[in-house]
Amino acid sequence: MSAGPDLGVELGPLRLRNPVLAASGTFGYGLEFLPFLDLGELGGFVTKGLSPRPRRGNPPPRIVETPAGMLNTIGLQNVGVDAFLADKLPCLAAYRTAVIANVFGETVDEYVEVCRKLDGAPGLAGIELNVSCPNVDAGGQVFGTDPIALGRVVAACRRATSLPLVVKLSPNVTDITVTARAAADAGADVLSLVNTFVGMAIDVERRRPVLTRVSGGLSGPAIRPLAVWLTWQVRQAVSLPLIGIGGIVEAADAIEFLLAGASAVQVGTANFVHPDAALAVRRGIEDYLRRHGLASVRALIGALETGARA
Ligand SMILES: Cc1cc2nc3c(=O)[nH]c(=O)nc-3n(C[C@H](O)[C@H](O)[C@H](O)COP(=O)(O)O)c2cc1C
C-alpha cells in the first residue's frame, strides 16, 4: 500500500505534522477534548488565552447564536499561566501534537510576564499573542488595532521568549496589511488571522442588548469570506508564513485559506458543533490531495489562480 499524501508543513521555526490546528478559546486546554479525538492526529491546538493571574470572565449571557455563527463575550476567562504550567501542560506531554499557548494581557508588562513564564516550558511548541485586548495604558484602545502599540507589544514579547512567536491579527481595522507589517517588523515568526469581528445582537422584545457587555466577537461560517479575503490581502503584503482562521467547518473551507496563501489553518466555532471537527477537516484535506493526485499539502499553499478564466 502506498503512503498517503505528505501533510507536514513548516511555518518558519514551527513544524507541524499536518496543517490543521484547533483555535484558541474553542478547545479549552486540549484535555477536555480527549474523549472525542486523538490529539496526536491534529497538527496541534491553541490553548485558551492565558493571563498572569486566573480570570473568571464576564457574567452570562455571554454567548448568543447568530445566523451562521455566534457572538461571544467570554471576557478571557482562564486558569492563569501558573496553573496551566503546573496542571495542564504536563498532562499534554503524552500526545504527539503541537501545543501553542495563547497569551494576552492588559499591559505590555503582563504580556511579557506570561511569555517569560512560558519560555522554555517542556512540551510547548510556540506562543500565539492575542492582541485583540484593550490596552489599559492607552485608554482601552485594542493593542491590535494600533500599529504602534502592536509593534511595541510584539517586540517586547519577542525579547521575552525564544519560542516560535505567532501574532494573531484583529480584523477590526481599516487596512490589515498595516498591522500585519507592524507585527512582522517587530519580530513575529508567523501571523495568524483572524480573531473575531466585533458585533452586537439586540433583544427587540426587551429592547436590550442580548450580551451583558453589549458587544461581542462574531465567529463561525458567517465570517469565512471576510477572513479568506483578509488572508489573501496579507499574503500580498508580507512574506511571513500565515495561519488562516475563520468559519472553517469542512476541508473545502480550509483549502480556501491554503490556496489564498496560508500554510496552516485553525478550526474554532465548529468544535462546539462537532468536537472532532478539526480531525474531519484534516481527513478531508487528505482525501482532496488524493483526488487531485498531489503528493504534498504544500502544493496547495498560495496556489490560487487569478488569471483569465479558461
Ligand atoms: C468562545 C470563544 C472564545 C475565544 N477565545 C479566544 C481567546 O482566548 N484568544 C484568542 O486569541 N481567540 C479567541 N477566540 C477566537 C477564535 O480563536 C477564532 O479566532 C475565531 O473564533 C474565528 O474562528 P472560527 O470562525 O473558526 O471560530 C475565541 C472564539 C470563541 C468563539
The ligand as an SDF file (V2000), in Angstrom:
LIG
                    3D

 31 33  0  0  0  0  0  0  0  0999 V2000
  -15.9910   31.2830   22.7020 C   0  0  0  0  0  0  0  0  0  0  0  0
  -14.7600   31.7880   22.0320 C   0  0  0  0  0  0  0  0  0  0  0  0
  -13.6320   32.1110   22.7930 C   0  0  0  0  0  0  0  0  0  0  0  0
  -12.4560   32.5910   22.1720 C   0  0  0  0  0  0  0  0  0  0  0  0
  -11.3620   32.8760   22.9360 N   0  0  0  0  0  0  0  0  0  0  0  0
  -10.2060   33.2990   22.3320 C   0  0  0  0  0  0  0  0  0  0  0  0
   -9.0240   33.5380   23.1050 C   0  0  0  0  0  0  0  0  0  0  0  0
   -8.9670   33.3270   24.3260 O   0  0  0  0  0  0  0  0  0  0  0  0
   -7.9200   34.0040   22.4360 N   0  0  0  0  0  0  0  0  0  0  0  0
   -7.9270   34.2150   21.0770 C   0  0  0  0  0  0  0  0  0  0  0  0
   -6.9020   34.6210   20.5230 O   0  0  0  0  0  0  0  0  0  0  0  0
   -9.0210   33.9600   20.3280 N   0  0  0  0  0  0  0  0  0  0  0  0
  -10.1520   33.5020   20.9240 C   0  0  0  0  0  0  0  0  0  0  0  0
  -11.2710   33.2360   20.1600 N   0  0  0  0  0  0  0  0  0  0  0  0
  -11.2260   33.4560   18.6830 C   0  0  0  0  0  0  0  0  0  0  0  0
  -11.0110   32.1500   17.9180 C   0  0  0  0  0  0  0  0  0  0  0  0
   -9.7760   31.5310   18.2650 O   0  0  0  0  0  0  0  0  0  0  0  0
  -11.0640   32.3780   16.3800 C   0  0  0  0  0  0  0  0  0  0  0  0
  -10.0560   33.3050   16.0180 O   0  0  0  0  0  0  0  0  0  0  0  0
  -12.4010   32.9220   15.9180 C   0  0  0  0  0  0  0  0  0  0  0  0
  -13.4650   32.3170   16.6320 O   0  0  0  0  0  0  0  0  0  0  0  0
  -12.6360   32.7450   14.4120 C   0  0  0  0  0  0  0  0  0  0  0  0
  -12.5960   31.3830   14.0390 O   0  0  0  0  0  0  0  0  0  0  0  0
  -13.9420   30.4800   13.8840 P   0  0  0  0  0  0  0  0  0  0  0  0
  -14.8710   31.2440   12.9990 O   0  0  0  0  0  0  0  0  0  0  0  0
  -13.4650   29.1730   13.2990 O   0  0  0  0  0  0  0  0  0  0  0  0
  -14.4980   30.3080   15.2650 O   0  0  0  0  0  0  0  0  0  0  0  0
  -12.4410   32.7550   20.7600 C   0  0  0  0  0  0  0  0  0  0  0  0
  -13.5790   32.4270   19.9960 C   0  0  0  0  0  0  0  0  0  0  0  0
  -14.7180   31.9380   20.6050 C   0  0  0  0  0  0  0  0  0  0  0  0
  -15.9090   31.5810   19.7480 C   0  0  0  0  0  0  0  0  0  0  0  0
  1  2  1  0
  2  3  1  0
  2 30  2  0
  3  4  2  0
  4  5  1  0
  4 28  1  0
  5  6  2  0
  6  7  1  0
  6 13  1  0
  7  8  2  0
  7  9  1  0
  9 10  1  0
 10 11  2  0
 10 12  1  0
 12 13  2  0
 13 14  1  0
 14 15  1  0
 14 28  1  0
 15 16  1  0
 16 17  1  0
 16 18  1  0
 18 19  1  0
 18 20  1  0
 20 21  1  0
 20 22  1  0
 22 23  1  0
 23 24  1  0
 24 25  2  0
 24 26  1  0
 24 27  1  0
 28 29  2  0
 29 30  1  0
 30 31  1  0
M  END
$$$$
